[in-house]
Amino acid sequence: MDTVQDMLSQLKQFIAYPTVSSDTGQRQTMYDCADWLAQHLRSIGMQKAVVYPTSVHPLVYAEYRSDPSRPTLLFYGHYDVQPAEPFEKWKTPPFLPAISGNYIVGRGASDDKGQVFIHIKAVEQLLKETKGRLPLNIKFLIEGAEEIGSVGLRQFITAQKQLLQCDAAIVSDSRMAAIDEPAITWSLRGSLNVEMEIRTMGKDLHSGTFGGCVTNAGTRLAEFIAGLHDREGRITIPGFYEDVREYSEAERALFARDGISDDSLLHDAAAFFPWGERGYSLYERVAIRPSLAVTGLSAGFQGQGVKNVIPSTATAKFNFRLVPDQDPVKIHRLLEDYTKHVLRDTHLRLTYSSFNHPVRVPLNDPYVMAAARASREVFHKKPKFLMNGGTIGAVDHLHTILDIPIVLIGFAQAGDNMHAPDERFYLPNFFKGIRTIKKTIQYAAVNH
């Protein structure tokens, strides 16, 4: 069986691939990493490990069929990562992983290569301990485009439903409640991304000659954005809240007990002040309430110095996070109607992406209960059941297309600097994670 140093050496090899899915120049690197993953999965004893091309980056599928009468668990993760810039902010090179105290540091260490490797090492150890007689059938699905919206994954799952058939999926792409406190996420928000471009005239104009007599696209867009929320922090698009689920006082008391405190959220965000919909805690604002964020904004001259020009075009990028029972297709229609009414004095273009539905998993699902039992025994604490404001597109696809429960058990920390310089992963929890996943497999088999 691999030693600790063997596992860390292999994890370093994995992290060292600069698999930035948004970088079109890394196409060969993505295939190299996928090939390495498939070879590694074969080396641990998987009966089959195949690299499948998609419309963007390849994904890796592997399986070990132990007994057709037994249930099947599918382990999902992703090997692609966010860009590492700004490089100068890193203490060590982002794709030259290093051990620093109890952490491994490198882009993807926490999101999601370290957590993917937990799954792989857990299955490897069980294969060796049982001499190949696993208590369950095991499948892996590891994609290379999660960070760009899981492009191509829905088509693959739809086309390969028979290949991916399983009883539940295990996903580790989320955080723990604290560094020594396990957590299972039972709720994810949905997502809708929108890029807006408005044009107010045929060309940019001299601000002295025309200033004061024509519509400035930058000003017009700023006015529109300012009107998207009211003084209570609520989104002003008519009909937006029609399908938002309301919760009882007892349910909100449970959220207050198990949820993340306002102080912790502000600390994790390094935010100076809170913001959002009044009448809800910060945890509720990111867990049970929808949101609309401006994620990009551009108008006029962006270079150094001054250019006195009135911009004819302006663009903005928006991200909606949606809650049960909101439908991203309906929100798309409501936004179309609203923008065409409010911005009728402009030429308007809207581009949409990432239509992902909210996901909820019953807490009494036997696979969730198996993971809860395993994490309690390994960490010696009852896991917290968290609602997560984020979105994992693959979870929506797996849940809706395969019609299976999803067990979201993460081992990352809020302070792991995911998507930021000096991303890291706490190694004691890497090894505890392996033990937890091993026990989850064993208890899932017993429950059935």
Helices and strands as residue ranges (DSSP letters): H 4-16, G 24-26, H 27-43, E 48-52, E 59-64, E 72-78, G 87-89, E 98-100, E 103-105, H 113-129, E 137-143, G 146-148, H 153-159, H 161-164, E 168-171, E 183-188, E 190-199, E 205-206, H 207-210, H 217-226, H 249-258, H 262-269, H 282-287, E 291-299, E 309-310, E 313-322, H 328-342, E 347-356, E 359-360, H 366-379, E 384-388, H 393-402, E 406-409, E 424-426, H 427-446
